[in-house]
């Protein structure tokens, strides 16, 4: 029995859910999970449906025959085979906590992706990556060679059929051209404090200001640095009794967890771009436990 996922975006109107459910029923499909959101502010409708094809209908036929329903509501839609793993490239610099966390979750099956490569501007994690039988590419980036370096990165992306780039503390700013070319397909992680601390040693700055909450934000990358649509956030409390090193350690933990949850949501097609923000549907019960494991 084949298991698929359908994602839909269109203008708000009556009858969308009924039309989709009716189409699936007529084609011998059984809905196993469904989420939808009607944004009254923008007039946009978002829906994600997981279903099984009990009559064994293949994906090509389902896509072709859905055309009439989609046209009636002017839908943007995509069908996904849930057995297929998304091809992902991880990019990292010299902080390895997010990379190691992603590799662990991938290795135990909690993050069902195909990691086609790891790209870094340093050699620090070559051995770790190669020991996982994953191709490692060290591409040095300077002000002088940035266009050539990004061109080399994009060749790896295109040659490997990469569908998602994960910036696991990759400490280089991507060009506007690369951000636009991979729009909605690059996820970043960064620390987020109230107030916000920029520059070197943000955790030390937070400690010196007596911050009581530290946290992290994962978002899609846009040309505006750290301003892309937010996918996932979390915080953890700290106290006056903790040291700057404690802040760093706790911060790395929350960064790793937030990034993993954002990637998990994206690869399961639960994230929809909605202008400058996102609609993120909750994980189904079967995947929630693995997503939350820390």
VMD Tcl script that draws the C-alpha trace (Angstrom):
set ca {
  {0.00 0.00 0.00}
  {1.49 3.33 -1.10}
  {1.64 6.29 1.30}
  {1.59 9.81 -0.08}
  {1.31 13.43 1.04}
  {-0.51 16.25 -0.74}
  {0.18 19.93 -0.03}
  {-2.11 22.66 -1.32}
  {-2.09 26.46 -1.32}
  {-4.79 28.63 -2.88}
  {-7.12 31.54 -2.29}
  {-9.71 31.04 0.43}
  {-13.12 29.86 -0.72}
  {-15.77 27.32 0.16}
  {-15.54 23.65 -0.74}
  {-11.76 23.13 -0.90}
  {-11.56 20.46 1.81}
  {-14.62 18.67 0.45}
  {-13.19 18.69 -3.08}
  {-9.86 17.23 -1.97}
  {-11.43 14.59 0.28}
  {-13.89 13.65 -2.44}
  {-11.15 13.28 -5.03}
  {-9.10 11.01 -2.77}
  {-12.13 8.89 -1.87}
  {-13.10 8.44 -5.52}
  {-9.58 7.25 -6.27}
  {-9.49 4.58 -3.57}
  {-7.40 6.61 -1.09}
  {-7.78 6.79 2.67}
  {-6.81 9.97 4.57}
  {-4.59 9.20 7.57}
  {-3.72 12.75 8.67}
  {-4.99 16.17 7.65}
  {-4.23 19.78 8.65}
  {-5.53 23.00 7.17}
  {-5.36 26.72 7.92}
  {-7.39 29.59 6.54}
  {-5.50 32.89 6.93}
  {-8.20 35.56 7.16}
  {-5.56 38.30 7.01}
  {-4.15 37.31 3.62}
  {-7.08 35.35 2.21}
  {-4.85 32.32 1.64}
  {-5.67 28.68 2.38}
  {-3.10 26.01 3.27}
  {-3.61 22.25 3.55}
  {-1.52 19.13 4.07}
  {-3.02 15.65 3.69}
  {-1.36 12.28 4.28}
  {-3.14 9.34 2.70}
  {-2.75 5.76 1.58}
  {-3.63 4.50 -1.89}
  {-5.51 1.32 -1.04}
  {-6.10 0.49 -4.68}
  {-2.40 0.86 -5.45}
  {-2.81 3.85 -7.72}
  {0.58 5.30 -8.63}
  {1.62 8.89 -8.05}
  {1.73 9.91 -11.72}
  {-1.94 8.99 -12.20}
  {-2.99 10.74 -9.00}
  {-1.18 13.92 -10.06}
  {-2.61 13.84 -13.57}
  {-6.18 13.22 -12.48}
  {-6.03 15.87 -9.75}
  {-5.58 18.56 -12.40}
  {-9.29 19.28 -12.80}
  {-9.80 19.73 -9.06}
  {-6.75 21.97 -8.81}
  {-7.85 24.09 -11.75}
  {-11.28 24.67 -10.25}
  {-9.70 26.34 -7.19}
  {-6.52 27.67 -8.86}
  {-4.41 25.57 -6.49}
  {-0.66 25.34 -6.23}
  {-0.21 21.72 -5.23}
  {2.43 19.02 -4.84}
  {2.18 15.28 -4.26}
  {5.00 13.57 -2.36}
  {5.85 9.90 -1.96}
  {6.51 9.53 1.78}
  {9.01 6.73 1.16}
  {11.34 9.09 -0.71}
  {13.95 10.82 1.43}
  {14.78 14.45 0.73}
  {18.34 15.09 -0.49}
  {20.11 17.44 1.91}
  {23.46 19.24 2.04}
  {24.74 20.42 5.42}
  {27.06 23.41 5.57}
  {29.20 24.05 8.66}
  {32.17 26.13 9.81}
  {33.95 25.60 13.13}
  {31.08 25.05 15.60}
  {30.08 21.41 15.25}
  {27.23 20.93 17.73}
  {24.43 21.26 15.16}
  {26.27 19.11 12.60}
  {26.89 16.34 15.14}
  {23.27 16.46 16.31}
  {21.94 16.20 12.75}
  {24.30 13.31 11.97}
  {23.17 11.46 15.10}
  {19.46 11.92 14.35}
  {20.07 10.85 10.74}
  {22.04 7.78 11.84}
  {19.32 6.49 14.22}
  {16.52 7.21 11.73}
  {14.92 10.08 13.68}
  {15.66 12.41 10.75}
  {14.82 10.50 7.56}
  {16.89 12.36 5.00}
  {19.60 11.53 2.48}
  {22.68 13.59 3.33}
  {24.42 13.88 -0.03}
  {27.31 16.05 1.16}
  {28.74 18.26 3.88}
  {30.36 21.52 2.77}
  {32.66 23.54 5.01}
  {35.06 26.44 4.74}
  {37.36 24.64 7.20}
  {38.77 21.11 7.57}
  {37.74 20.62 11.21}
  {34.97 18.06 10.58}
  {36.34 16.19 7.59}
  {37.10 13.02 9.59}
  {33.73 13.04 11.35}
  {31.88 13.35 8.05}
  {33.97 10.85 6.09}
  {33.55 8.32 8.91}
  {29.82 8.50 8.21}
  {30.50 7.66 4.52}
  {29.29 11.10 3.48}
  {31.20 13.19 0.89}
  {33.04 16.14 2.46}
  {33.94 19.27 0.50}
  {36.18 21.99 1.90}
  {35.63 25.22 -0.02}
  {37.55 28.17 1.37}
  {35.70 31.46 1.24}
  {37.35 34.89 1.22}
  {36.24 38.34 0.10}
  {38.29 37.87 -3.05}
  {37.01 34.42 -4.09}
  {33.41 34.51 -2.80}
  {31.74 34.33 -6.25}
  {33.93 31.40 -7.30}
  {33.38 29.64 -3.95}
  {29.60 29.95 -4.22}
  {29.71 28.73 -7.81}
  {31.58 25.63 -6.58}
  {28.99 25.12 -3.85}
  {26.13 25.42 -6.33}
  {27.75 22.88 -8.65}
  {27.69 20.37 -5.79}
  {24.05 21.27 -5.08}
  {23.01 20.82 -8.69}
  {25.09 17.72 -9.42}
  {23.72 15.94 -6.34}
  {20.10 16.94 -6.90}
  {20.01 18.64 -3.50}
  {16.56 19.77 -2.38}
  {17.51 21.45 0.91}
  {20.60 23.20 2.31}
  {20.97 23.28 6.09}
  {23.30 25.91 7.54}
  {24.49 24.18 10.72}
  {26.35 27.21 12.08}
  {27.91 28.04 8.72}
  {29.53 31.39 9.45}
  {29.50 32.91 5.97}
  {26.87 35.25 4.55}
  {25.34 33.86 1.37}
  {24.99 36.13 -1.64}
  {21.64 37.56 -2.71}
  {21.83 35.49 -5.89}
  {22.24 32.21 -4.01}
  {19.45 33.12 -1.57}
  {17.07 33.85 -4.43}
  {18.02 30.74 -6.40}
  {17.42 28.51 -3.36}
  {14.49 30.48 -1.95}
  {12.55 28.40 0.57}
  {15.23 25.69 0.43}
  {17.90 26.99 2.81}
  {17.40 26.72 6.57}
  {19.60 28.58 9.07}
  {19.97 28.60 12.86}
  {21.06 31.47 15.06}
  {20.96 32.49 18.70}
  {18.08 34.76 19.64}
  {18.14 36.79 22.83}
  {16.00 39.51 24.29}
  {17.63 41.98 23.91}
  {19.47 40.91 20.77}
  {23.24 40.67 20.97}
  {25.25 40.92 17.78}
  {28.92 40.47 17.02}
  {31.47 38.38 18.87}
  {30.67 36.35 22.00}
  {26.88 36.88 22.16}
  {26.57 34.50 25.12}
  {29.18 36.49 27.06}
  {27.23 39.66 26.29}
  {24.06 37.98 27.51}
  {25.77 36.89 30.73}
  {27.06 40.40 31.38}
  {23.56 41.84 30.93}
  {21.97 39.31 33.27}
  {19.73 37.71 30.66}
  {17.17 35.29 32.10}
  {16.20 33.55 28.86}
  {18.40 32.35 26.04}
  {17.11 30.76 22.91}
  {17.45 30.00 19.22}
  {15.58 30.69 15.99}
  {15.57 28.60 12.83}
  {14.39 30.28 9.65}
  {14.53 30.25 5.89}
  {17.43 32.24 4.45}
  {16.70 35.38 2.47}
  {18.81 38.25 1.20}
  {18.01 40.10 4.46}
  {20.44 38.62 7.00}
  {18.65 36.64 9.73}
  {15.31 38.15 8.67}
  {13.82 35.19 6.80}
  {10.48 33.53 7.62}
  {10.72 31.78 11.01}
  {10.13 28.02 11.17}
  {10.94 27.09 14.77}
  {12.02 28.78 18.02}
  {12.68 27.77 21.61}
  {14.10 29.19 24.83}
  {15.64 27.96 28.06}
  {15.89 29.74 31.42}
  {19.22 30.73 32.96}
  {20.02 32.23 36.35}
  {22.56 34.53 37.97}
  {24.32 31.45 39.38}
  {25.35 30.16 35.97}
  {28.61 31.02 34.24}
  {29.26 32.27 30.70}
  {30.34 28.71 29.82}
  {26.97 27.43 31.05}
  {25.26 29.91 28.75}
  {27.28 28.63 25.80}
  {26.54 24.98 26.62}
  {22.81 25.54 27.09}
  {22.70 27.72 23.99}
  {24.28 25.02 21.87}
  {21.73 22.49 23.12}
  {18.75 24.65 22.23}
  {20.26 25.60 18.85}
  {20.69 21.92 17.96}
  {17.15 21.01 18.96}
  {15.52 23.96 17.21}
  {17.41 23.33 13.96}
  {16.55 19.62 14.01}
  {12.85 20.38 14.53}
  {12.86 22.91 11.69}
  {14.51 20.44 9.31}
  {12.10 17.71 10.42}
  {9.11 19.94 9.67}
  {10.47 20.93 6.26}
  {11.30 17.42 5.05}
  {7.80 16.26 6.00}
  {6.27 19.12 3.99}
  {4.66 20.73 7.03}
  {6.01 24.24 6.38}
  {4.28 26.68 4.04}
  {5.60 30.11 3.15}
  {3.00 32.77 3.86}
  {4.50 36.11 2.88}
  {7.14 37.05 5.45}
  {6.09 34.27 7.82}
  {5.26 30.58 7.73}
  {2.43 28.21 8.43}
  {3.81 25.14 10.24}
  {1.45 22.23 10.76}
  {2.06 19.97 13.79}
  {3.77 16.62 13.41}
  {1.58 13.55 13.23}
  {1.63 11.36 16.38}
  {3.85 8.78 14.72}
  {6.71 11.21 14.10}
  {6.41 13.55 17.06}
  {8.40 11.45 19.52}
  {11.42 11.14 17.26}
  {11.31 14.85 16.44}
  {11.39 15.86 20.10}
  {14.12 13.48 21.20}
  {17.09 15.44 22.41}
}
mol new
graphics top color blue
foreach p $ca { graphics top sphere $p radius 0.5 }
foreach p [lrange $ca 0 end-1] q [lrange $ca 1 end] { graphics top cylinder $p $q radius 0.2 }
display resetview
